[in-house]
Amino acid sequence: MATRSTVPKRTRTLHRARPAQAVAVAFAAAIIVGSLLLLLPFSHAAQGHTTIIEALFTATSAVCVTGLTVVDTATHWSPFGQVVILVLIQAGGFGVMIFASMIGLVIARKLSVRTRLTAAVETKALSLGDVKGLIRGIAKISGLIEGSVALLLTLRFWLGYGHDFGQALWLGVFHAVSAFNNAGFSVVEGNLVPFVSDPFIGLPIAAAIILGGLGFPVIMQLRREFRKPLHWSMNTKLVLWMTAVLLIGGTVLIGAVEWTNPKTLGSLDDPAKVLAAFFQSVQTRTAGFNSIDIGSMHPATWLGMDVLMFIGGGPAGTAGGIKVTTFAVLFFIMYTELTGEGAVNIFGKRLSRSVHRQAITVVLLATALVVAACGSIMLLTGRDLDQVLFEVVSAFGTVGLSTGITAELPTGAHLILMVCMFVGRLGPMALGSAIALHDRRLLYEYPQERPVIG
């Protein structure tokens, strides 16, 4: 005979809310440990000195796979310090993929976190038997992509640029891990500007960034059902379509505005201009590499990149932002209202009304954070909005691109950017899961009324 659970409803609700809290605590602990390691005397170069803020900012940026820096990674940190940063990047990206995928499974079937995760995300997007299987799957995918890109980069640095094999291997591994985790840290002085016209460096890194930004559920479904697009879930279709549209749109925007700018694309030949424009468009998927001088771009380019960075990449991946699925949901809601249809339909499926509210809530709270951070930094520094907005959106979207003012900002502004990185890395995931799991059904409804809109 079935018995009803005697656990109070409030206790069950609090228990279901714990995963997001556990993620936040784990990331905070990793940041603290990373900061302490970076403060060690042998973590910085022989002539250098590391302050608490520099170590804390770098550790936060690495764990949140952002890439914003207040010191030059290639020259300030010793080999040990660079290894610490690499480990923090891997831990941050791997941790986000694991926890976000687990939460996705919980939401998909409303399971307790204590139960085995045997559900699948929509139509077999995931078919992992338990948490161990989930972790093994993510580890295999990450290792395969990072290893393949590292091999290509190592060969290029070794055979194409004359580095000895050990140095070439280190450069290849570091940039492959940084790229797949959408971090944007580089151990080359000047980031990737020296390789602006080299497709054998730019394209493998761009490929790793795009794959990391798709998200683990999408990669898994493509691996299983690549030739069966009719079986793809709504999530997979939205992520793929939006990624393609935003990548092409970003390339066109950057190329069109910067084509004749002598400080960015203007001095390059046409093939190199196209490559550089595409590469920087890929970076707005929330990786912070730069092959041209971001600080010399036209403000119109900054504004367009702000939008792309704010949107970010796919859910349950290494990218940040509000996620392309959130933006796509809002777009289809708008389209439905303009066409006068009764329900929001996407790829032949009706969108749940609860998802409408979730998307709107995530976007409004993210916008509020960006506005508050921009206003605060402007009051602290007196800088113009265009550059401050770029830095704040880059931090919130865990992108890492910068107009060059990050290192010049005061400590208060650095603390604000750290909060943006932390909230931007964990906030959308935690908020989305909290909203989805907090499904309180009322036994009554209030009378319906419509205010005037517009």
GUVEX-462459 format. One record per residue (C-alpha): residue in three letters; x, y, z. Coordinates in Angstrom, 1 decimal. Each point is the difference from the previous one (the first is absolute). Layout:
N
['ALA', [X, Y, Z]],
...
END
This chain:
454
['MET', [0.0, 0.0, 0.0]],
['ALA', [1.4, 3.4, -1.0]],
['THR', [0.6, 2.4, 2.8]],
['ARG', [0.2, 3.8, -0.2]],
['SER', [3.3, 1.6, 0.9]],
['THR', [0.0, 1.5, 3.5]],
['VAL', [2.8, 2.5, -0.9]],
['PRO', [-1.3, 3.5, 0.3]],
['LYS', [-0.5, 1.8, -3.3]],
['ARG', [2.3, 2.9, 1.0]],
['THR', [2.8, -2.5, 0.8]],
['ARG', [-0.4, -1.7, -3.4]],
['THR', [0.1, 3.3, -1.8]],
['LEU', [3.1, 1.1, 1.9]],
['HIS', [1.7, -3.3, -0.8]],
['ARG', [-0.8, 0.3, -3.7]],
['ALA', [1.5, 3.5, 0.0]],
['ARG', [3.4, -1.2, 1.3]],
['PRO', [1.7, -0.9, -3.2]],
['ALA', [0.4, 3.6, -1.0]],
['GLN', [1.3, 0.8, 3.4]],
['ALA', [2.5, -2.8, -0.1]],
['VAL', [1.3, 1.2, -3.4]],
['ALA', [0.5, 3.6, 1.4]],
['VAL', [1.8, -1.3, 3.1]],
['ALA', [2.2, -2.3, -2.1]],
['PHE', [0.9, 2.8, -2.4]],
['ALA', [0.7, 2.5, 2.9]],
['ALA', [2.3, -2.6, 1.6]],
['ALA', [1.9, -0.6, -3.3]],
['ILE', [0.5, 3.8, -0.3]],
['ILE', [1.3, 0.3, 3.5]],
['VAL', [2.4, -2.9, -0.4]],
['GLY', [1.1, 1.3, -3.4]],
['SER', [0.6, 3.5, 1.5]],
['LEU', [2.2, -1.5, 2.7]],
['LEU', [2.1, -2.0, -2.5]],
['LEU', [0.5, 3.1, -2.2]],
['LEU', [1.2, 2.0, 3.0]],
['LEU', [2.8, -2.5, 0.6]],
['PRO', [3.5, 1.6, -0.7]],
['PHE', [0.8, -2.5, -2.8]],
['SER', [-3.4, 0.6, -1.8]],
['HIS', [1.2, 3.3, -1.6]],
['ALA', [3.0, 0.9, -2.0]],
['ALA', [3.3, 0.6, 1.7]],
['GLN', [-0.3, 3.8, -0.3]],
['GLY', [-3.7, 0.1, 0.7]],
['HIS', [-2.2, 0.6, 3.0]],
['THR', [-3.6, -1.2, 0.4]],
['THR', [-2.6, 1.9, 2.1]],
['ILE', [-3.0, -1.6, 1.6]],
['ILE', [-2.4, 1.7, -2.5]],
['GLU', [2.1, -1.2, -3.0]],
['ALA', [0.0, -3.6, 1.3]],
['LEU', [-3.7, 0.1, 0.9]],
['PHE', [-1.0, 1.6, -3.3]],
['THR', [2.1, -2.5, -2.1]],
['ALA', [-1.3, -3.0, 1.9]],
['THR', [-3.6, 1.2, -0.3]],
['SER', [0.5, 0.6, -3.7]],
['ALA', [1.5, -3.5, -0.5]],
['VAL', [-2.6, -1.9, 2.0]],
['CYS', [-2.8, 1.9, -1.6]],
['VAL', [1.8, -0.7, -3.4]],
['THR', [-0.2, 3.7, -0.9]],
['GLY', [3.5, 1.2, -1.0]],
['LEU', [0.0, 3.5, 1.3]],
['THR', [3.4, 0.8, 1.5]],
['VAL', [1.6, 2.8, 2.0]],
['VAL', [3.5, -1.3, -0.7]],
['ASP', [1.5, -1.5, -3.1]],
['THR', [-0.3, -3.8, 0.2]],
['ALA', [3.0, -0.7, -2.2]],
['THR', [2.5, 2.2, 1.9]],
['HIS', [-1.3, 0.5, 3.5]],
['TRP', [-0.5, -3.7, 1.0]],
['SER', [2.7, -2.6, 0.3]],
['PRO', [-0.5, -3.5, -1.6]],
['PHE', [-1.4, -1.2, 3.3]],
['GLY', [-2.5, 3.0, 0.1]],
['GLN', [-1.0, -0.8, -3.6]],
['VAL', [-0.6, -3.6, 0.9]],
['VAL', [-2.2, 1.1, 2.9]],
['ILE', [-2.0, 2.2, -2.3]],
['LEU', [-0.4, -2.9, -2.5]],
['VAL', [-1.2, -2.3, 2.7]],
['LEU', [-2.5, 2.6, 1.2]],
['ILE', [-1.3, 0.4, -3.5]],
['GLN', [-0.5, -3.7, -0.5]],
['ALA', [-1.6, -0.4, 3.4]],
['GLY', [-2.4, 2.9, -0.7]],
['GLY', [-1.0, -1.1, -3.4]],
['PHE', [-0.3, -3.7, 0.9]],
['GLY', [-2.0, 0.9, 3.1]],
['VAL', [-2.5, 2.2, -1.8]],
['MET', [-0.6, -2.7, -2.6]],
['ILE', [-0.6, -2.7, 2.6]],
['PHE', [-2.3, 2.0, 2.3]],
['ALA', [-1.9, 1.7, -2.8]],
['SER', [-0.6, -3.4, -1.7]],
['MET', [-1.1, -1.6, 3.3]],
['ILE', [-2.4, 2.9, 0.7]],
['GLY', [-1.3, -0.4, -3.5]],
['LEU', [-0.8, -3.6, 0.7]],
['VAL', [-1.7, 0.8, 3.3]],
['ILE', [-2.1, 2.7, -1.7]],
['ALA', [-0.9, -2.3, -2.9]],
['ARG', [-1.7, -2.6, 2.3]],
['LYS', [-0.4, 1.9, 3.3]],
['LEU', [2.2, -2.6, 1.8]],
['SER', [1.5, 0.5, 3.4]],
['VAL', [3.7, 0.6, 0.0]],
['ARG', [0.4, -3.1, 2.1]],
['THR', [-1.4, -2.3, -2.6]],
['ARG', [2.0, -1.5, -2.9]],
['LEU', [-0.2, 2.1, -3.0]],
['THR', [-1.5, -2.4, -2.5]],
['ALA', [-2.2, 2.5, -1.9]],
['ALA', [0.9, 1.3, -3.4]],
['VAL', [-0.2, 3.6, -1.2]],
['GLU', [-2.9, 0.0, -2.4]],
['THR', [0.4, -2.5, -2.8]],
['LYS', [3.1, -1.9, 1.1]],
['ALA', [2.2, 3.1, 0.1]],
['LEU', [1.6, -1.7, 3.0]],
['SER', [-0.3, -3.7, 0.9]],
['LEU', [2.5, -0.3, 2.9]],
['GLY', [-0.9, -2.5, 2.7]],
['ASP', [1.4, 1.8, 3.0]],
['VAL', [2.2, 2.9, 1.2]],
['LYS', [3.2, -2.0, -0.7]],
['GLY', [-1.1, -0.6, -3.6]],
['LEU', [-0.7, 3.7, -0.4]],
['ILE', [3.4, 0.9, 1.3]],
['ARG', [1.7, -2.6, -2.2]],
['GLY', [-1.8, 1.3, -3.0]],
['ILE', [1.0, 3.6, 0.6]],
['ALA', [3.6, -1.0, 0.7]],
['LYS', [0.2, -2.0, -3.2]],
['ILE', [-1.4, 2.7, -2.2]],
['SER', [2.2, 2.7, 1.7]],
['GLY', [3.1, -2.1, -0.3]],
['LEU', [-0.6, -0.9, -3.6]],
['ILE', [-0.6, 3.6, -1.1]],
['GLU', [2.8, 1.5, 2.1]],
['GLY', [2.4, -2.7, -1.1]],
['SER', [-0.7, 0.3, -3.7]],
['VAL', [0.3, 3.8, 0.1]],
['ALA', [3.1, -0.2, 2.1]],
['LEU', [1.6, -2.4, -2.5]],
['LEU', [-0.7, 2.4, -2.9]],
['LEU', [1.3, 3.0, 1.8]],
['THR', [3.1, -1.8, 1.3]],
['LEU', [1.0, -1.0, -3.5]],
['ARG', [-0.6, 3.6, -1.3]],
['PHE', [2.1, 1.6, 2.8]],
['TRP', [2.7, -2.6, -0.4]],
['LEU', [0.3, -0.2, -3.8]],
['GLY', [-1.3, 3.4, -1.0]],
['TYR', [1.5, 2.3, 2.7]],
['GLY', [3.2, -1.8, 1.0]],
['HIS', [-0.8, -0.7, 3.6]],
['ASP', [1.7, -3.0, 1.6]],
['PHE', [-2.5, -2.9, 0.4]],
['GLY', [-0.4, 0.5, 3.8]],
['GLN', [-0.9, 3.7, -0.4]],
['ALA', [-2.3, -0.8, -3.0]],
['LEU', [-1.8, -2.7, 2.0]],
['TRP', [-0.5, 2.4, 2.9]],
['LEU', [-1.4, 2.7, -2.3]],
['GLY', [-2.2, -2.5, -1.7]],
['VAL', [-1.4, -1.5, 3.1]],
['PHE', [-0.6, 3.3, 1.8]],
['HIS', [-1.8, 1.7, -2.9]],
['ALA', [-2.1, -3.2, -0.8]],
['VAL', [-1.2, -0.2, 3.6]],
['SER', [-0.6, 3.8, 0.2]],
['ALA', [-1.9, -0.1, -3.3]],
['PHE', [-2.3, -2.9, 0.7]],
['ASN', [-0.8, 1.4, 3.4]],
['ASN', [-0.7, 3.4, -1.6]],
['ALA', [2.5, 1.6, 2.3]],
['GLY', [2.1, 2.1, -2.3]],
['PHE', [3.2, -0.1, 2.1]],
['SER', [3.2, 0.0, -2.1]],
['VAL', [3.6, -0.5, 0.9]],
['VAL', [1.2, 1.8, -3.1]],
['GLU', [0.9, 3.6, 0.6]],
['GLY', [-2.5, 2.1, -1.9]],
['ASN', [-2.6, -2.8, 0.2]],
['LEU', [-0.6, -1.3, -3.6]],
['VAL', [0.8, 3.2, -1.9]],
['PRO', [3.2, -1.5, -1.4]],
['PHE', [-2.1, -2.7, -1.7]],
['VAL', [-2.7, 2.2, -1.4]],
['SER', [0.4, -1.3, -3.6]],
['ASP', [0.9, -3.6, 0.9]],
['PRO', [-3.0, -2.3, -0.6]],
['PHE', [1.9, -3.0, 1.4]],
['ILE', [-0.1, 1.7, 3.4]],
['GLY', [-3.2, 2.0, -0.2]],
['LEU', [-2.3, -2.7, -1.5]],
['PRO', [0.8, -2.8, 2.5]],
['ILE', [-0.5, 2.4, 2.9]],
['ALA', [-3.2, 1.3, -1.5]],
['ALA', [-1.3, -3.6, -0.5]],
['ALA', [0.7, -0.9, 3.7]],
['ILE', [-1.8, 3.2, 1.2]],
['ILE', [-3.0, -0.7, -2.1]],
['LEU', [-0.2, -3.7, 1.1]],
['GLY', [0.4, 1.0, 3.6]],
['GLY', [-2.7, 2.7, -0.4]],
['LEU', [-2.6, -2.5, -1.5]],
['GLY', [-0.4, -1.8, 3.3]],
['PHE', [0.4, -3.6, 1.0]],
['PRO', [-3.6, -1.1, -0.7]],
['VAL', [0.3, 1.3, -3.6]],
['ILE', [3.3, -1.6, -0.6]],
['MET', [-1.2, -3.4, 1.4]],
['GLN', [-3.1, 0.1, -2.2]],
['LEU', [2.0, 0.9, -3.1]],
['ARG', [2.3, -2.8, 0.7]],
['ARG', [-2.8, -2.5, 0.3]],
['GLU', [-2.4, 1.3, -2.6]],
['PHE', [2.0, 2.3, -2.3]],
['ARG', [-1.7, -1.4, -3.1]],
['LYS', [-3.5, 0.1, 1.5]],
['PRO', [-0.9, 3.7, 0.3]],
['LEU', [-3.7, -0.9, 0.3]],
['HIS', [0.8, -1.6, 3.4]],
['TRP', [1.9, 3.0, 1.3]],
['SER', [-1.6, 1.7, 3.1]],
['MET', [-1.2, 3.5, 0.0]],
['ASN', [3.0, 1.0, 2.1]],
['THR', [2.5, -1.4, -2.6]],
['LYS', [-1.8, 1.7, -2.9]],
['LEU', [-0.1, 3.3, 1.7]],
['VAL', [3.6, -0.1, 1.1]],
['LEU', [1.3, -0.9, -3.5]],
['TRP', [-2.2, 2.5, -1.9]],
['MET', [0.7, 2.9, 2.4]],
['THR', [3.8, -0.8, 0.1]],
['ALA', [0.2, 0.1, -3.8]],
['VAL', [-2.1, 3.2, -0.3]],
['LEU', [2.0, 1.8, 2.7]],
['LEU', [3.4, -1.1, -1.3]],
['ILE', [-0.8, 1.2, -3.5]],
['GLY', [-1.6, 3.2, 1.2]],
['GLY', [3.0, 0.8, 2.2]],
['THR', [2.4, -0.7, -2.8]],
['VAL', [-1.9, 2.3, -2.4]],
['LEU', [-0.3, 2.7, 2.7]],
['ILE', [3.7, 0.0, 1.0]],
['GLY', [1.1, -0.3, -3.6]],
['ALA', [-2.2, 2.8, -1.3]],
['VAL', [0.8, 2.5, 2.7]],
['GLU', [3.7, -0.7, 0.4]],
['TRP', [0.9, -0.8, -3.6]],
['THR', [1.8, 3.3, -0.6]],
['ASN', [1.1, 0.7, 3.5]],
['PRO', [3.8, 0.1, -0.2]],
['LYS', [0.3, -0.9, 3.7]],
['THR', [-2.0, -3.2, -0.3]],
['LEU', [-0.7, -1.7, -3.3]],
['GLY', [1.0, 2.8, -2.4]],
['SER', [3.7, -1.0, -0.2]],
['LEU', [-0.7, -3.7, -0.9]],
['ASP', [-0.6, -1.6, -3.4]],
['ASP', [-3.6, -1.1, -0.8]],
['PRO', [0.3, -3.7, 1.0]],
['ALA', [1.6, 1.1, 3.4]],
['LYS', [-2.8, 2.5, 0.5]],
['VAL', [-2.7, -2.6, -0.4]],
['LEU', [1.9, -2.4, 2.3]],
['ALA', [0.5, 2.6, 2.6]],
['ALA', [-3.7, 1.2, -0.1]],
['PHE', [-1.2, -3.6, 0.3]],
['PHE', [2.5, -0.7, 2.8]],
['GLN', [-1.2, 3.0, 2.0]],
['SER', [-3.6, -0.9, -0.6]],
['VAL', [0.7, -3.5, 1.5]],
['GLN', [1.5, 1.7, 3.1]],
['THR', [-3.4, 1.6, 0.7]],
['ARG', [-1.2, -3.6, 0.7]],
['THR', [1.7, 0.8, 3.3]],
['ALA', [3.7, -0.6, -0.6]],
['GLY', [2.4, 2.8, 0.5]],
['PHE', [2.8, -0.5, -2.5]],
['ASN', [0.7, 2.9, -2.3]],
['SER', [2.0, 0.1, -3.3]],
['ILE', [-0.6, 3.7, -0.5]],
['ASP', [0.1, 3.0, 2.3]],
['ILE', [-3.5, 0.1, 1.7]],
['GLY', [0.7, 3.5, 1.4]],
['SER', [0.5, 1.5, -3.4]],
['MET', [-3.4, -1.2, -1.3]],
['HIS', [-2.8, 2.3, -1.0]],
['PRO', [-2.6, 0.6, 2.8]],
['ALA', [-2.7, -1.4, -2.3]],
['THR', [2.0, -3.3, -0.1]],
['TRP', [0.2, 0.0, 3.8]],
['LEU', [-3.8, 0.4, 0.2]],
['GLY', [-0.6, -2.8, -2.3]],
['MET', [2.4, -2.2, 1.8]],
['ASP', [-1.7, 1.0, 3.3]],
['VAL', [-3.2, -1.6, -1.3]],
['LEU', [1.7, -3.2, -1.2]],
['MET', [1.9, -0.4, 3.3]],
['PHE', [-3.2, 0.6, 2.1]],
['ILE', [-1.7, -2.8, -2.0]],
['GLY', [2.9, -2.4, 0.4]],
['GLY', [0.0, -3.7, -1.0]],
['GLY', [-2.0, -3.2, 0.7]],
['PRO', [-1.2, -1.3, 3.4]],
['ALA', [1.9, -2.7, 1.8]],
['GLY', [3.2, 1.0, -1.7]],
['THR', [3.1, 2.1, 0.8]],
['ALA', [-1.5, 3.2, -1.5]],
['GLY', [-1.6, 2.7, 2.1]],
['GLY', [-2.6, 2.7, -0.7]],
['ILE', [-3.8, -0.4, 0.3]],
['LYS', [0.3, -2.8, -2.5]],
['VAL', [-1.1, -0.2, -3.6]],
['THR', [-3.1, -2.1, 0.9]],
['THR', [-1.2, 2.8, 2.3]],
['PHE', [0.4, 2.6, -2.7]],
['ALA', [-1.7, -2.3, -2.6]],
['VAL', [-3.0, -0.5, 2.4]],
['LEU', [-0.4, 3.7, 0.3]],
['PHE', [0.2, 0.4, -3.8]],
['PHE', [-2.7, -2.5, -0.6]],
['ILE', [-2.2, 1.5, 2.7]],
['MET', [0.3, 3.3, -1.8]],
['TYR', [-0.6, -1.6, -3.4]],
['THR', [-3.1, -1.7, 1.4]],
['GLU', [-1.4, 3.3, 1.3]],
['LEU', [0.6, 1.8, -3.2]],
['THR', [-1.7, -2.7, -2.1]],
['GLY', [-2.9, -0.3, 2.4]],
['GLU', [0.3, -3.8, 0.6]],
['GLY', [-1.3, -1.5, 3.1]],
['ALA', [3.0, -2.1, 1.1]],
['VAL', [3.8, 0.2, -0.5]],
['ASN', [0.9, -2.8, -2.4]],
['ILE', [3.7, -0.9, -0.7]],
['PHE', [1.0, -2.6, -2.6]],
['GLY', [-3.4, -1.6, 0.1]],
['LYS', [-0.2, -0.1, 3.8]],
['ARG', [-2.0, 2.2, 2.4]],
['LEU', [2.2, 1.8, 2.6]],
['SER', [-1.0, -0.4, 3.6]],
['ARG', [-1.4, 3.2, 1.5]],
['SER', [2.2, -0.4, 3.0]],
['VAL', [3.0, 0.4, -2.2]],
['HIS', [-1.3, 3.5, -1.1]],
['ARG', [0.2, 1.2, 3.6]],
['GLN', [3.4, -1.6, 0.6]],
['ALA', [1.6, 1.6, -3.0]],
['ILE', [-1.4, 3.5, 0.8]],
['THR', [1.1, -0.3, 3.6]],
['VAL', [3.6, -1.0, -0.9]],
['VAL', [0.3, 2.8, -2.6]],
['LEU', [-1.4, 2.7, 2.3]],
['LEU', [2.2, -0.9, 3.0]],
['ALA', [3.0, -0.2, -2.3]],
['THR', [-0.7, 3.4, -1.4]],
['ALA', [-0.5, 1.4, 3.5]],
['LEU', [3.4, -1.4, 1.0]],
['VAL', [1.8, 1.5, -3.0]],
['VAL', [-1.7, 3.4, 0.4]],
['ALA', [0.9, 0.1, 3.7]],
['ALA', [3.6, -1.0, -0.6]],
['CYS', [0.4, 2.5, -2.8]],
['GLY', [-1.4, 2.9, 2.1]],
['SER', [2.2, -0.9, 3.0]],
['ILE', [3.2, -0.2, -2.0]],
['MET', [-0.8, 3.3, -1.8]],
['LEU', [-0.5, 1.7, 3.4]],
['LEU', [3.3, -1.5, 1.2]],
['THR', [2.1, 0.8, -3.0]],
['GLY', [-1.7, 2.7, -2.1]],
['ARG', [0.5, -2.0, -3.1]],
['ASP', [-2.3, 0.1, -3.0]],
['LEU', [-2.9, -2.5, -0.4]],
['ASP', [1.2, -1.8, -3.2]],
['GLN', [3.2, -1.4, 1.5]],
['VAL', [-1.5, -0.7, 3.5]],
['LEU', [-3.0, -1.8, -1.6]],
['PHE', [2.4, -2.1, -2.1]],
['GLU', [2.0, -1.0, 3.1]],
['VAL', [-3.1, -0.8, 2.1]],
['VAL', [-1.7, -2.0, -2.7]],
['SER', [3.2, -1.9, -0.6]],
['ALA', [0.3, -0.8, 3.7]],
['PHE', [-3.7, -1.0, 0.3]],
['GLY', [0.1, -2.1, -3.2]],
['THR', [3.3, -1.6, 1.2]],
['VAL', [1.6, 1.1, -3.3]],
['GLY', [3.2, 1.7, 0.9]],
['LEU', [0.3, 2.4, -2.8]],
['SER', [1.1, 3.5, 1.1]],
['THR', [0.5, 3.5, -1.4]],
['GLY', [3.2, 0.1, 2.0]],
['ILE', [-1.3, 1.9, 3.1]],
['THR', [-0.4, -3.0, 2.4]],
['ALA', [3.5, 0.2, 1.5]],
['GLU', [-0.3, 3.8, 0.4]],
['LEU', [-3.2, -0.2, 2.1]],
['PRO', [0.0, 0.6, 3.8]],
['THR', [-0.4, -2.8, 2.5]],
['GLY', [-3.7, 0.7, 0.4]],
['ALA', [-0.7, -0.4, -3.7]],
['HIS', [2.0, -3.3, 0.0]],
['LEU', [-2.2, -1.3, 2.8]],
['ILE', [-3.1, 0.9, -2.0]],
['LEU', [1.3, -1.8, -3.0]],
['MET', [0.8, -3.1, 2.1]],
['VAL', [-3.6, 0.0, 1.2]],
['CYS', [-1.2, 0.2, -3.6]],
['MET', [2.3, -2.9, -1.0]],
['PHE', [-1.2, -2.2, 2.9]],
['VAL', [-3.7, 0.9, -0.5]],
['GLY', [0.3, -0.3, -3.7]],
['ARG', [1.6, -3.4, 0.2]],
['LEU', [-2.4, -1.5, 2.5]],
['GLY', [-3.0, 2.4, 0.1]],
['PRO', [-1.9, -1.0, -3.2]],
['MET', [0.4, -3.7, 0.8]],
['ALA', [-0.9, 0.3, 3.6]],
['LEU', [-2.9, 2.4, -0.6]],
['GLY', [-1.4, -2.1, -2.9]],
['SER', [0.1, -3.2, 2.1]],
['ALA', [-1.5, 1.7, 3.0]],
['ILE', [-2.9, 1.3, -2.0]],
['ALA', [-0.6, -3.3, -1.8]],
['LEU', [0.1, -2.0, 3.2]],
['HIS', [-2.1, 2.4, 2.0]],
['ASP', [-3.3, -1.0, -1.6]],
['ARG', [-2.7, 1.1, 2.5]],
['ARG', [-3.5, -0.8, -1.2]],
['LEU', [-2.9, 2.1, 1.3]],
['LEU', [-3.4, -1.5, 0.5]],
['TYR', [-1.6, 3.3, -1.0]],
['GLU', [0.4, 2.8, -2.5]],
['TYR', [-0.6, 3.8, 0.3]],
['PRO', [-2.3, 1.8, -2.4]],
['GLN', [1.6, 0.8, -3.3]],
['GLU', [0.7, 3.6, -1.1]],
['ARG', [2.3, 1.7, -2.6]],
['PRO', [2.0, 3.2, 0.5]],
['VAL', [0.7, 2.2, -3.0]],
['ILE', [3.3, -1.0, -1.7]],
['GLY', [1.9, 2.4, -2.2]],
END
